[in-house]
Amino acid sequence: MKSDIRVCSAWREVHDRPVYSLTETCPECGADAENSAPAPFDPADPHGEYRRALKRRRR
């Protein structure tokens, strides 16, 4: 699931604090906005399939 809330990609260089938005660009400086939430899992995880199967089995 991808978050709808985005943060300015250049906030460390341009702004004093993170600038959040729902659009594709920053409303203050016009830089691209990126997804603010980390991925829930790494798609390249070689053992992720087994970990998720164990989690489903324990329910």
C-alpha positions as CSV (number, residue, x, y, z in Angstrom):
1,M,0.0,0.0,0.0
2,K,1.4,3.4,-1.0
3,S,0.8,6.4,1.2
4,D,-1.0,9.4,-0.3
5,I,1.0,11.8,1.9
6,R,4.1,13.0,0.2
7,V,7.1,15.1,1.5
8,C,9.3,17.6,-0.5
9,S,12.3,15.8,-1.8
10,A,14.5,18.9,-1.2
11,W,13.3,19.8,2.3
12,R,16.7,19.3,3.9
13,E,18.4,21.8,1.6
14,V,15.5,24.3,1.1
15,H,13.2,24.2,4.1
16,D,13.6,24.4,7.9
17,R,11.3,21.5,8.4
18,P,9.6,18.8,6.2
19,V,6.8,20.1,3.9
20,Y,4.0,17.6,3.4
21,S,1.6,17.6,0.5
22,L,-0.9,15.5,-1.3
23,T,0.3,16.6,-4.7
24,E,3.2,15.5,-6.9
25,T,5.2,18.7,-6.3
26,C,6.0,20.8,-3.2
27,P,3.6,23.7,-2.8
28,E,6.3,26.0,-1.5
29,C,9.3,25.4,-3.7
30,G,8.0,23.4,-6.6
31,A,10.4,20.4,-6.2
32,D,9.2,16.9,-6.7
33,A,7.4,15.3,-3.7
34,E,8.2,11.7,-2.7
35,N,6.4,9.1,-0.8
36,S,6.8,9.8,2.9
37,A,6.2,6.3,4.2
38,P,8.8,3.6,4.1
39,A,8.0,0.4,2.3
40,P,6.4,-2.2,4.5
41,F,8.8,-4.8,3.3
42,D,11.7,-5.1,0.9
43,P,10.6,-6.7,-2.4
44,A,14.1,-8.1,-2.9
45,D,14.1,-9.9,0.5
46,P,15.1,-13.5,-0.4
47,H,13.4,-14.9,2.8
48,G,10.3,-12.7,2.7
49,E,8.1,-15.3,1.2
50,Y,8.9,-17.8,4.0
51,R,8.5,-15.2,6.7
52,R,5.0,-14.2,5.4
53,A,4.0,-17.8,5.1
54,L,4.9,-18.4,8.8
55,K,3.0,-15.3,9.8
56,R,-0.1,-16.6,8.0
57,R,0.2,-20.0,9.6
58,R,0.4,-18.5,13.1
59,R,-3.0,-16.7,12.8
